[in-house]
C-alpha cells in the first residue's frame, strides 16, 4: 500500500469512529471542571472544598461534543433553508 492510501485510510477510519462516538454519546464531560459541575478549591487546612459553579457547562458537568454541535448546526441551517 502506498503511503498516501494508508494515510487516507487512517484518516477515514478515525473520522468514522468519531462520528460513531458523537452519534452514540453526544455529550462528554466538561474539560474545565472534569464533570463535577463546579471548581474545586482547598481551604486553609488543605481539604478540598466546593467552589463556584462552572460557567462553561453551567453546573451540569456535561458538554456537547464538537462533532455533534456541528451536526446540529448543519441540520438547523438545512431545516431553515427548506422552509
C-alpha positions in Angstrom: 0.0 0.0 0.0 1.3 3.4 -0.8 1.8 5.9 2.0 -0.9 8.3 0.6 -3.5 5.5 0.5 -2.5 4.4 4.0 -2.9 7.9 5.4 -6.2 8.3 3.7 -7.5 5.0 5.1 -6.3 6.0 8.6 -8.0 9.4 8.4 -11.2 7.9 7.1 -11.2 5.3 10.0 -10.6 8.0 12.6 -13.3 10.2 11.2 -15.9 7.3 11.1 -15.0 6.3 14.7 -15.5 9.9 15.9 -18.9 10.1 14.0 -19.9 6.9 15.8 -18.9 8.3 19.2 -20.8 11.5 18.5 -23.9 9.6 17.5 -23.8 7.2 20.4 -22.8 9.6 23.1 -23.4 13.3 22.1 -22.4 14.6 25.5 -18.9 14.4 27.0 -17.6 15.5 30.4 -16.7 19.2 30.7 -13.0 19.8 30.3 -12.9 22.7 32.7 -14.5 21.1 35.8 -13.8 17.4 34.9 -17.5 16.6 35.1 -18.1 17.9 38.7 -20.1 21.0 37.6 -18.0 23.2 39.9 -14.4 24.2 40.5 -12.7 22.5 43.4 -10.6 24.6 45.8 -8.9 24.0 49.1 -9.5 25.6 52.4 -6.7 26.8 54.7 -6.2 23.3 56.1 -5.7 21.8 52.7 -9.0 19.9 52.5 -10.9 20.1 49.2 -14.0 22.3 49.2 -16.7 23.1 46.6 -16.0 26.2 44.6 -18.1 28.2 42.2 -20.4 26.8 39.6 -18.7 26.1 36.2 -19.6 28.7 33.6 -18.7 26.5 30.6 -21.2 23.7 31.4 -23.5 25.8 33.6 -23.0 23.4 36.5 -24.2 20.3 34.7 -20.8 18.6 34.2 -21.6 17.7 30.6 -21.0 19.5 27.3 -22.0 18.9 23.7 -19.2 17.3 21.6 -17.8 19.4 18.8 -18.9 17.0 16.1 -22.4 16.8 17.5 -22.5 20.6 17.7 -21.5 20.9 14.0 -24.1 18.3 13.0 -26.9 20.1 14.9 -25.9 23.4 13.4 -25.9 22.0 9.8 -29.2 20.3 10.4 -30.7 23.6 11.7 -29.4 25.6 8.7 -30.8 23.0 6.3 -34.2 23.0 8.0 -34.5 26.8 8.0 -33.4 26.9 4.3 -36.0 24.4 3.1 -39.0 26.2 4.8 
